[in-house]
């Protein structure tokens, strides 16, 4: 079963995607801030990480930087999610080798399609 790590401080968003993706056969891990996401990424080595940028404790960019610095997690694809669609955020996401960037609100269908492209459910 493919593992997806959802890291977002908005529980309703995490719950909605967890329900949808679980039904499709994905195992879902979740964290409420960048530090939790970083710890889970290192411990669980998911197939994909979807991470919000603005979160308490550690933001998504800081967590992604640590994920990229770790030899065991460096190649895990990361999709960034943000309520801010500013160009500097997109540039920073590219510098951290993100595979995609979605601005909230977004179509859950578009997210699911992108996930299926990157890590097809088994």
N, C-alpha and C positions, 0 to 999 in steps of 0.2 A: 504494500500500500504506500502511495506517495504521501509524504508529509509536507504540509504547508504551515509556516509560522506566520500568524497574523499579529502585528504589534501596533496597537492603537489605544489611546486613552478614552475612546468612545465605546462603551460596552454594547450599545445597541447595534453599532456598525459591525463589531466583532461577532455578535450573536447572529445577525442576519447572514453574514458570509459563512459562518460556521455551519449553520443549518443547510444552506444551499450547497456548499462544497462537500459536506459530509454525505449528503444524499447521492452525490456523484462518485463517491468512493475514496475521497481524500481523508487522511487523518489530519486533524487540525490541532495545532498547538497555539496558545495565545499568551500574550504579555501586554500589560497595560502601560509600559513605558520603555524607553530605549535600553535601560539597564537590564530589565527582565528579558527583553528581546535578545540582547547580546548573550546573556547567560544561557537562554534556551537554544540559541543558534549553536553555541559551542558544545553544549551537552547533547543536543538531539540531532544536529546536522541535518536540518530539513532540506527538502528538494527545492524549495522556493521560500523566499521571505517577502511578505507584503508589509511595509512599514510606513507609518505616519511620520511626518517630519516634526511637527510641533507637539511635544509631549513633556510631561514632568520628569524630573530626576535626570534623564539623559535624552536629548533629542535624537531623532532618527538619523541625522547626518553623523553625529558623534558615534552612535552605535554602529552604523555602516562602516565608518572608518576603522573601528576596532575589528569588525568582522573581516574586512579586507586585509587587515594586518595579521590575521591568524592563518597559518598554513593549512589548517583543517577546514576552514570556512571560506577561504578566499574566493572560491569559484561558485559559491551558492548564488543563484540569480536573485536580485533584489528589485522589487517594484516599489517605488515611492508613491505615497498618497499624501495629498496636502490640500488644505482649504485655500492656500495661497498658490496662485499660478504664476508667480513672478519669474521673470527670465533668469535671475541669479540663482533661484532654487533649481531650475531645470539644468542650468550649467553645472551647479555643484553636484546634482544627481548624476550627470554624465561623467564628471570627474571621479565619482565613486563607482563607476562602471555599472550603474543601474540599467536594467534591461527595459524599463518603462517608467513613466511618470503619469499619474492620473490626478486631475484636479477635482476636489469635492465641490459640489455633488457630482457624481458620475453615474453612468449606467451600470448596474450590477451585471447586466448581460455582457457588456464590453469587458469588464474585469474577468468574468468567468471564461469568456472566449480566449482572452490573452493567457490566462492560467493554463487552459487546455493546450494552447500552442506550445507553451514552455515546458510543462510537465503533464503529459497526458495521464489521466487516471488509469490505474492498472486493474 
